[in-house]
Amino acid sequence: MARDVLKTAGLHGHKYAIDAILAAVAGQEAAQGAEATVFTSDTDDMNQLLAGHPVRVEKV
């Protein structure tokens, strides 16, 4: 799942690995009808990883 998120976003490398895992889990939860919010200091990358998923991204 995380690999697909990275590929879709056009990102690669260890810098995005943990973010991709978080995005994959949040996207999966949202797809099952749950409200999902991700809190991050890097909203640009997370929004890119979550493009097309109904997940709210909040800056901390």
N, CA, C and O atoms as a Maestro MAE file, in Angstrom:
{
 s_m_m2io_version
 :::
 2.0.0
}

f_m_ct {
 s_m_title
 :::
 protein
 m_atom[240] {
  # First column is atom index #
  i_m_mmod_type
  r_m_x_coord
  r_m_y_coord
  r_m_z_coord
  i_m_residue_number
  s_m_chain_name
  s_m_pdb_residue_name
  s_m_pdb_atom_name
  i_m_atomic_number
  :::
  1 25 0.806 -1.184 0.000 1 A "MET " " N  " 7
  2 3 0.000 0.000 0.000 1 A "MET " " CA " 6
  3 2 0.858 1.260 0.000 1 A "MET " " C  " 6
  4 15 0.644 2.149 -0.824 1 A "MET " " O  " 8
  5 25 1.809 1.349 0.897 2 A "ALA " " N  " 7
  6 3 2.646 2.549 0.987 2 A "ALA " " CA " 6
  7 2 3.445 2.751 -0.298 2 A "ALA " " C  " 6
  8 15 3.651 3.883 -0.736 2 A "ALA " " O  " 8
  9 25 3.887 1.668 -0.891 3 A "ARG " " N  " 7
  10 3 4.641 1.762 -2.150 3 A "ARG " " CA " 6
  11 2 3.757 2.364 -3.243 3 A "ARG " " C  " 6
  12 15 4.219 3.178 -4.043 3 A "ARG " " O  " 8
  13 25 2.487 1.961 -3.272 4 A "ASP " " N  " 7
  14 3 1.555 2.507 -4.262 4 A "ASP " " CA " 6
  15 2 1.309 3.996 -4.031 4 A "ASP " " C  " 6
  16 15 1.201 4.766 -4.986 4 A "ASP " " O  " 8
  17 25 1.221 4.398 -2.763 5 A "VAL " " N  " 7
  18 3 1.031 5.811 -2.427 5 A "VAL " " CA " 6
  19 2 2.216 6.625 -2.938 5 A "VAL " " C  " 6
  20 15 2.029 7.684 -3.538 5 A "VAL " " O  " 8
  21 25 3.426 6.141 -2.706 6 A "LEU " " N  " 7
  22 3 4.625 6.840 -3.181 6 A "LEU " " CA " 6
  23 2 4.646 6.939 -4.705 6 A "LEU " " C  " 6
  24 15 4.943 7.993 -5.268 6 A "LEU " " O  " 8
  25 25 4.330 5.837 -5.353 7 A "LYS " " N  " 7
  26 3 4.350 5.807 -6.814 7 A "LYS " " CA " 6
  27 2 3.327 6.777 -7.393 7 A "LYS " " C  " 6
  28 15 3.631 7.520 -8.326 7 A "LYS " " O  " 8
  29 25 2.116 6.772 -6.843 8 A "THR " " N  " 7
  30 3 1.060 7.663 -7.321 8 A "THR " " CA " 6
  31 2 1.445 9.125 -7.130 8 A "THR " " C  " 6
  32 15 1.162 9.962 -7.987 8 A "THR " " O  " 8
  33 25 2.088 9.431 -6.009 9 A "ALA " " N  " 7
  34 3 2.495 10.808 -5.714 9 A "ALA " " CA " 6
  35 2 3.752 11.218 -6.476 9 A "ALA " " C  " 6
  36 15 4.095 12.399 -6.514 9 A "ALA " " O  " 8
  37 25 4.438 10.251 -7.081 10 A "GLY " " N  " 7
  38 3 5.665 10.554 -7.807 10 A "GLY " " CA " 6
  39 2 6.845 10.824 -6.888 10 A "GLY " " C  " 6
  40 15 7.794 11.508 -7.271 10 A "GLY " " O  " 8
  41 25 6.786 10.287 -5.674 11 A "LEU " " N  " 7
  42 3 7.858 10.481 -4.697 11 A "LEU " " CA " 6
  43 2 8.598 9.164 -4.490 11 A "LEU " " C  " 6
  44 15 8.069 8.092 -4.782 11 A "LEU " " O  " 8
  45 25 9.827 9.254 -3.983 12 A "HIS " " N  " 7
  46 3 10.579 8.042 -3.677 12 A "HIS " " CA " 6
  47 2 11.644 8.355 -2.630 12 A "HIS " " C  " 6
  48 15 11.990 9.512 -2.391 12 A "HIS " " O  " 8
  49 25 12.141 7.311 -2.028 13 A "GLY " " N  " 7
  50 3 13.221 7.466 -1.064 13 A "GLY " " CA " 6
  51 2 12.770 7.371 0.376 13 A "GLY " " C  " 6
  52 15 11.584 7.453 0.695 13 A "GLY " " O  " 8
  53 25 13.769 7.194 1.241 14 A "HIS " " N  " 7
  54 3 13.487 6.991 2.658 14 A "HIS " " CA " 6
  55 2 12.877 8.221 3.320 14 A "HIS " " C  " 6
  56 15 12.224 8.099 4.357 14 A "HIS " " O  " 8
  57 25 13.076 9.401 2.742 15 A "LYS " " N  " 7
  58 3 12.517 10.624 3.318 15 A "LYS " " CA " 6
  59 2 10.998 10.541 3.425 15 A "LYS " " C  " 6
  60 15 10.406 11.099 4.349 15 A "LYS " " O  " 8
  61 25 10.370 9.848 2.486 16 A "TYR " " N  " 7
  62 3 8.915 9.785 2.438 16 A "TYR " " CA " 6
  63 2 8.340 8.462 2.957 16 A "TYR " " C  " 6
  64 15 7.119 8.302 2.981 16 A "TYR " " O  " 8
  65 25 9.170 7.530 3.364 17 A "ALA " " N  " 7
  66 3 8.708 6.189 3.718 17 A "ALA " " CA " 6
  67 2 7.690 6.189 4.856 17 A "ALA " " C  " 6
  68 15 6.623 5.590 4.722 17 A "ALA " " O  " 8
  69 25 7.995 6.841 5.955 18 A "ILE " " N  " 7
  70 3 7.075 6.843 7.097 18 A "ILE " " CA " 6
  71 2 5.813 7.620 6.753 18 A "ILE " " C  " 6
  72 15 4.714 7.201 7.117 18 A "ILE " " O  " 8
  73 25 5.950 8.740 6.059 19 A "ASP " " N  " 7
  74 3 4.775 9.501 5.634 19 A "ASP " " CA " 6
  75 2 3.883 8.659 4.730 19 A "ASP " " C  " 6
  76 15 2.658 8.721 4.836 19 A "ASP " " O  " 8
  77 25 4.483 7.877 3.849 20 A "ALA " " N  " 7
  78 3 3.705 7.035 2.939 20 A "ALA " " CA " 6
  79 2 2.941 5.960 3.697 20 A "ALA " " C  " 6
  80 15 1.803 5.646 3.349 20 A "ALA " " O  " 8
  81 25 3.555 5.396 4.728 21 A "ILE " " N  " 7
  82 3 2.863 4.396 5.547 21 A "ILE " " CA " 6
  83 2 1.679 5.040 6.251 21 A "ILE " " C  " 6
  84 15 0.580 4.485 6.258 21 A "ILE " " O  " 8
  85 25 1.898 6.199 6.837 22 A "LEU " " N  " 7
  86 3 0.818 6.921 7.509 22 A "LEU " " CA " 6
  87 2 -0.294 7.274 6.524 22 A "LEU " " C  " 6
  88 15 -1.472 7.109 6.840 22 A "LEU " " O  " 8
  89 25 0.063 7.754 5.344 23 A "ALA " " N  " 7
  90 3 -0.929 8.108 4.331 23 A "ALA " " CA " 6
  91 2 -1.719 6.884 3.875 23 A "ALA " " C  " 6
  92 15 -2.929 6.969 3.667 23 A "ALA " " O  " 8
  93 25 -1.045 5.755 3.720 24 A "ALA " " N  " 7
  94 3 -1.730 4.530 3.301 24 A "ALA " " CA " 6
  95 2 -2.745 4.087 4.346 24 A "ALA " " C  " 6
  96 15 -3.866 3.713 4.000 24 A "ALA " " O  " 8
  97 25 -2.370 4.126 5.604 25 A "VAL " " N  " 7
  98 3 -3.287 3.725 6.679 25 A "VAL " " CA " 6
  99 2 -4.457 4.701 6.772 25 A "VAL " " C  " 6
  100 15 -5.607 4.279 6.891 25 A "VAL " " O  " 8
  101 25 -4.175 5.995 6.720 26 A "ALA " " N  " 7
  102 3 -5.244 6.997 6.793 26 A "ALA " " CA " 6
  103 2 -6.186 6.872 5.599 26 A "ALA " " C  " 6
  104 15 -7.403 6.968 5.756 26 A "ALA " " O  " 8
  105 25 -5.638 6.660 4.423 27 A "GLY " " N  " 7
  106 3 -6.463 6.484 3.229 27 A "GLY " " CA " 6
  107 2 -7.330 5.250 3.303 27 A "GLY " " C  " 6
  108 15 -8.482 5.265 2.869 27 A "GLY " " O  " 8
  109 25 -6.779 4.177 3.854 28 A "GLN " " N  " 7
  110 3 -7.539 2.937 4.010 28 A "GLN " " CA " 6
  111 2 -8.680 3.128 5.005 28 A "GLN " " C  " 6
  112 15 -9.794 2.661 4.769 28 A "GLN " " O  " 8
  113 25 -8.413 3.802 6.098 29 A "GLU " " N  " 7
  114 3 -9.461 4.069 7.093 29 A "GLU " " CA " 6
  115 2 -10.562 4.945 6.494 29 A "GLU " " C  " 6
  116 15 -11.747 4.683 6.702 29 A "GLU " " O  " 8
  117 25 -10.176 5.974 5.756 30 A "ALA " " N  " 7
  118 3 -11.156 6.863 5.130 30 A "ALA " " CA " 6
  119 2 -12.000 6.111 4.103 30 A "ALA " " C  " 6
  120 15 -13.198 6.361 3.972 30 A "ALA " " O  " 8
  121 25 -11.374 5.196 3.381 31 A "ALA " " N  " 7
  122 3 -12.097 4.409 2.384 31 A "ALA " " CA " 6
  123 2 -13.142 3.502 3.029 31 A "ALA " " C  " 6
  124 15 -14.114 3.114 2.381 31 A "ALA " " O  " 8
  125 25 -12.943 3.167 4.295 32 A "GLN " " N  " 7
  126 3 -13.896 2.327 5.025 32 A "GLN " " CA " 6
  127 2 -14.947 3.161 5.744 32 A "GLN " " C  " 6
  128 15 -15.752 2.626 6.506 32 A "GLN " " O  " 8
  129 25 -14.944 4.471 5.504 33 A "GLY " " N  " 7
  130 3 -15.969 5.337 6.063 33 A "GLY " " CA " 6
  131 2 -15.595 6.074 7.329 33 A "GLY " " C  " 6
  132 15 -16.405 6.838 7.855 33 A "GLY " " O  " 8
  133 25 -14.401 5.866 7.830 34 A "ALA " " N  " 7
  134 3 -13.968 6.555 9.049 34 A "ALA " " CA " 6
  135 2 -13.513 7.973 8.713 34 A "ALA " " C  " 6
  136 15 -12.998 8.229 7.625 34 A "ALA " " O  " 8
  137 25 -13.709 8.889 9.658 35 A "GLU " " N  " 7
  138 3 -13.133 10.225 9.499 35 A "GLU " " CA " 6
  139 2 -11.660 10.127 9.863 35 A "GLU " " C  " 6
  140 15 -11.311 9.650 10.943 35 A "GLU " " O  " 8
  141 25 -10.806 10.577 8.968 36 A "ALA " " N  " 7
  142 3 -9.370 10.472 9.212 36 A "ALA " " CA " 6
  143 2 -8.726 11.847 9.117 36 A "ALA " " C  " 6
  144 15 -8.986 12.613 8.189 36 A "ALA " " O  " 8
  145 25 -7.881 12.141 10.097 37 A "THR " " N  " 7
  146 3 -7.110 13.376 10.117 37 A "THR " " CA " 6
  147 2 -5.657 13.018 10.390 37 A "THR " " C  " 6
  148 15 -5.362 12.229 11.287 37 A "THR " " O  " 8
  149 25 -4.761 13.598 9.620 38 A "VAL " " N  " 7
  150 3 -3.330 13.399 9.809 38 A "VAL " " CA " 6
  151 2 -2.740 14.725 10.273 38 A "VAL " " C  " 6
  152 15 -2.964 15.763 9.649 38 A "VAL " " O  " 8
  153 25 -1.993 14.688 11.358 39 A "PHE " " N  " 7
  154 3 -1.303 15.868 11.878 39 A "PHE " " CA " 6
  155 2 0.168 15.759 11.499 39 A "PHE " " C  " 6
  156 15 0.812 14.747 11.775 39 A "PHE " " O  " 8
  157 25 0.697 16.805 10.866 40 A "THR " " N  " 7
  158 3 2.068 16.762 10.370 40 A "THR " " CA " 6
  159 2 2.662 18.167 10.313 40 A "THR " " C  " 6
  160 15 1.936 19.159 10.248 40 A "THR " " O  " 8
  161 25 3.968 18.235 10.340 41 A "SER " " N  " 7
  162 3 4.632 19.529 10.171 41 A "SER " " CA " 6
  163 2 4.839 19.846 8.691 41 A "SER " " C  " 6
  164 15 5.114 20.992 8.336 41 A "SER " " O  " 8
  165 25 4.709 18.837 7.828 42 A "ASP " " N  " 7
  166 3 4.919 19.018 6.391 42 A "ASP " " CA " 6
  167 2 3.627 18.726 5.634 42 A "ASP " " C  " 6
  168 15 3.447 17.636 5.090 42 A "ASP " " O  " 8
  169 25 2.743 19.698 5.607 43 A "THR " " N  " 7
  170 3 1.442 19.488 4.973 43 A "THR " " CA " 6
  171 2 1.552 19.344 3.454 43 A "THR " " C  " 6
  172 15 0.730 18.658 2.846 43 A "THR " " O  " 8
  173 25 2.537 19.969 2.838 44 A "ASP " " N  " 7
  174 3 2.668 19.876 1.380 44 A "ASP " " CA " 6
  175 2 2.894 18.436 0.931 44 A "ASP " " C  " 6
  176 15 2.200 17.941 0.042 44 A "ASP " " O  " 8
  177 25 3.867 17.765 1.547 45 A "ASP " " N  " 7
  178 3 4.145 16.376 1.179 45 A "ASP " " CA " 6
  179 2 2.965 15.473 1.515 45 A "ASP " " C  " 6
  180 15 2.604 14.607 0.718 45 A "ASP " " O  " 8
  181 25 2.365 15.664 2.679 46 A "MET " " N  " 7
  182 3 1.262 14.793 3.075 46 A "MET " " CA " 6
  183 2 0.055 14.994 2.162 46 A "MET " " C  " 6
  184 15 -0.611 14.024 1.799 46 A "MET " " O  " 8
  185 25 -0.235 16.239 1.788 47 A "ASN " " N  " 7
  186 3 -1.330 16.476 0.841 47 A "ASN " " CA " 6
  187 2 -1.045 15.812 -0.497 47 A "ASN " " C  " 6
  188 15 -1.957 15.295 -1.142 47 A "ASN " " O  " 8
  189 25 0.204 15.821 -0.914 48 A "GLN " " N  " 7
  190 3 0.579 15.165 -2.164 48 A "GLN " " CA " 6
  191 2 0.387 13.653 -2.049 48 A "GLN " " C  " 6
  192 15 -0.112 13.017 -2.978 48 A "GLN " " O  " 8
  193 25 0.777 13.083 -0.921 49 A "LEU " " N  " 7
  194 3 0.626 11.643 -0.717 49 A "LEU " " CA " 6
  195 2 -0.840 11.227 -0.584 49 A "LEU " " C  " 6
  196 15 -1.206 10.109 -0.945 49 A "LEU " " O  " 8
  197 25 -1.666 12.121 -0.071 50 A "LEU " " N  " 7
  198 3 -3.077 11.799 0.161 50 A "LEU " " CA " 6
  199 2 -4.001 12.318 -0.936 50 A "LEU " " C  " 6
  200 15 -5.220 12.293 -0.770 50 A "LEU " " O  " 8
  201 25 -3.456 12.779 -2.033 51 A "ALA " " N  " 7
  202 3 -4.291 13.298 -3.119 51 A "ALA " " CA " 6
  203 2 -5.332 12.256 -3.522 51 A "ALA " " C  " 6
  204 15 -5.011 11.092 -3.763 51 A "ALA " " O  " 8
  205 25 -6.577 12.700 -3.588 52 A "GLY " " N  " 7
  206 3 -7.654 11.793 -3.980 52 A "GLY " " CA " 6
  207 2 -8.280 11.026 -2.840 52 A "GLY " " C  " 6
  208 15 -9.227 10.269 -3.052 52 A "GLY " " O  " 8
  209 25 -7.771 11.206 -1.632 53 A "HIS " " N  " 7
  210 3 -8.331 10.526 -0.462 53 A "HIS " " CA " 6
  211 2 -9.009 11.553 0.438 53 A "HIS " " C  " 6
  212 15 -8.488 12.652 0.625 53 A "HIS " " O  " 8
  213 25 -10.164 11.205 0.993 54 A "PRO " " N  " 7
  214 3 -10.887 12.149 1.865 54 A "PRO " " CA " 6
  215 2 -10.304 12.198 3.277 54 A "PRO " " C  " 6
  216 15 -10.985 11.884 4.253 54 A "PRO " " O  " 8
  217 25 -9.053 12.590 3.369 55 A "VAL " " N  " 7
  218 3 -8.353 12.660 4.651 55 A "VAL " " CA " 6
  219 2 -7.974 14.115 4.899 55 A "VAL " " C  " 6
  220 15 -7.407 14.778 4.030 55 A "VAL " " O  " 8
  221 25 -8.292 14.600 6.087 56 A "ARG " " N  " 7
  222 3 -7.940 15.975 6.455 56 A "ARG " " CA " 6
  223 2 -6.487 16.007 6.929 56 A "ARG " " C  " 6
  224 15 -6.051 15.130 7.675 56 A "ARG " " O  " 8
  225 25 -5.749 17.016 6.494 57 A "VAL " " N  " 7
  226 3 -4.350 17.190 6.892 57 A "VAL " " CA " 6
  227 2 -4.246 18.494 7.671 57 A "VAL " " C  " 6
  228 15 -4.632 19.555 7.181 57 A "VAL " " O  " 8
  229 25 -3.720 18.403 8.890 58 A "GLU " " N  " 7
  230 3 -3.584 19.568 9.769 58 A "GLU " " CA " 6
  231 2 -2.113 19.802 10.096 58 A "GLU " " C  " 6
  232 15 -1.365 18.857 10.345 58 A "GLU " " O  " 8
  233 25 -1.709 21.060 10.092 59 A "LYS " " N  " 7
  234 3 -0.321 21.423 10.425 59 A "LYS " " CA " 6
  235 2 -0.150 21.522 11.941 59 A "LYS " " C  " 6
  236 15 -1.001 22.069 12.642 59 A "LYS " " O  " 8
  237 25 0.956 20.988 12.425 60 A "VAL " " N  " 7
  238 3 1.309 21.121 13.848 60 A "VAL " " CA " 6
  239 2 2.617 21.863 13.972 60 A "VAL " " C  " 6
  240 15 3.098 22.085 15.083 60 A "VAL " " O  " 8
  :::
 }
 m_bond[239] {
  # First column is bond index #
  i_m_from
  i_m_to
  i_m_order
  :::
  1 1 2 1
  2 2 3 1
  3 3 4 2
  4 3 5 1
  5 5 6 1
  6 6 7 1
  7 7 8 2
  8 7 9 1
  9 9 10 1
  10 10 11 1
  11 11 12 2
  12 11 13 1
  13 13 14 1
  14 14 15 1
  15 15 16 2
  16 15 17 1
  17 17 18 1
  18 18 19 1
  19 19 20 2
  20 19 21 1
  21 21 22 1
  22 22 23 1
  23 23 24 2
  24 23 25 1
  25 25 26 1
  26 26 27 1
  27 27 28 2
  28 27 29 1
  29 29 30 1
  30 30 31 1
  31 31 32 2
  32 31 33 1
  33 33 34 1
  34 34 35 1
  35 35 36 2
  36 35 37 1
  37 37 38 1
  38 38 39 1
  39 39 40 2
  40 39 41 1
  41 41 42 1
  42 42 43 1
  43 43 44 2
  44 43 45 1
  45 45 46 1
  46 46 47 1
  47 47 48 2
  48 47 49 1
  49 49 50 1
  50 50 51 1
  51 51 52 2
  52 51 53 1
  53 53 54 1
  54 54 55 1
  55 55 56 2
  56 55 57 1
  57 57 58 1
  58 58 59 1
  59 59 60 2
  60 59 61 1
  61 61 62 1
  62 62 63 1
  63 63 64 2
  64 63 65 1
  65 65 66 1
  66 66 67 1
  67 67 68 2
  68 67 69 1
  69 69 70 1
  70 70 71 1
  71 71 72 2
  72 71 73 1
  73 73 74 1
  74 74 75 1
  75 75 76 2
  76 75 77 1
  77 77 78 1
  78 78 79 1
  79 79 80 2
  80 79 81 1
  81 81 82 1
  82 82 83 1
  83 83 84 2
  84 83 85 1
  85 85 86 1
  86 86 87 1
  87 87 88 2
  88 87 89 1
  89 89 90 1
  90 90 91 1
  91 91 92 2
  92 91 93 1
  93 93 94 1
  94 94 95 1
  95 95 96 2
  96 95 97 1
  97 97 98 1
  98 98 99 1
  99 99 100 2
  100 99 101 1
  101 101 102 1
  102 102 103 1
  103 103 104 2
  104 103 105 1
  105 105 106 1
  106 106 107 1
  107 107 108 2
  108 107 109 1
  109 109 110 1
  110 110 111 1
  111 111 112 2
  112 111 113 1
  113 113 114 1
  114 114 115 1
  115 115 116 2
  116 115 117 1
  117 117 118 1
  118 118 119 1
  119 119 120 2
  120 119 121 1
  121 121 122 1
  122 122 123 1
  123 123 124 2
  124 123 125 1
  125 125 126 1
  126 126 127 1
  127 127 128 2
  128 127 129 1
  129 129 130 1
  130 130 131 1
  131 131 132 2
  132 131 133 1
  133 133 134 1
  134 134 135 1
  135 135 136 2
  136 135 137 1
  137 137 138 1
  138 138 139 1
  139 139 140 2
  140 139 141 1
  141 141 142 1
  142 142 143 1
  143 143 144 2
  144 143 145 1
  145 145 146 1
  146 146 147 1
  147 147 148 2
  148 147 149 1
  149 149 150 1
  150 150 151 1
  151 151 152 2
  152 151 153 1
  153 153 154 1
  154 154 155 1
  155 155 156 2
  156 155 157 1
  157 157 158 1
  158 158 159 1
  159 159 160 2
  160 159 161 1
  161 161 162 1
  162 162 163 1
  163 163 164 2
  164 163 165 1
  165 165 166 1
  166 166 167 1
  167 167 168 2
  168 167 169 1
  169 169 170 1
  170 170 171 1
  171 171 172 2
  172 171 173 1
  173 173 174 1
  174 174 175 1
  175 175 176 2
  176 175 177 1
  177 177 178 1
  178 178 179 1
  179 179 180 2
  180 179 181 1
  181 181 182 1
  182 182 183 1
  183 183 184 2
  184 183 185 1
  185 185 186 1
  186 186 187 1
  187 187 188 2
  188 187 189 1
  189 189 190 1
  190 190 191 1
  191 191 192 2
  192 191 193 1
  193 193 194 1
  194 194 195 1
  195 195 196 2
  196 195 197 1
  197 197 198 1
  198 198 199 1
  199 199 200 2
  200 199 201 1
  201 201 202 1
  202 202 203 1
  203 203 204 2
  204 203 205 1
  205 205 206 1
  206 206 207 1
  207 207 208 2
  208 207 209 1
  209 209 210 1
  210 210 211 1
  211 211 212 2
  212 211 213 1
  213 213 214 1
  214 214 215 1
  215 215 216 2
  216 215 217 1
  217 217 218 1
  218 218 219 1
  219 219 220 2
  220 219 221 1
  221 221 222 1
  222 222 223 1
  223 223 224 2
  224 223 225 1
  225 225 226 1
  226 226 227 1
  227 227 228 2
  228 227 229 1
  229 229 230 1
  230 230 231 1
  231 231 232 2
  232 231 233 1
  233 233 234 1
  234 234 235 1
  235 235 236 2
  236 235 237 1
  237 237 238 1
  238 238 239 1
  239 239 240 2
  :::
 }
}
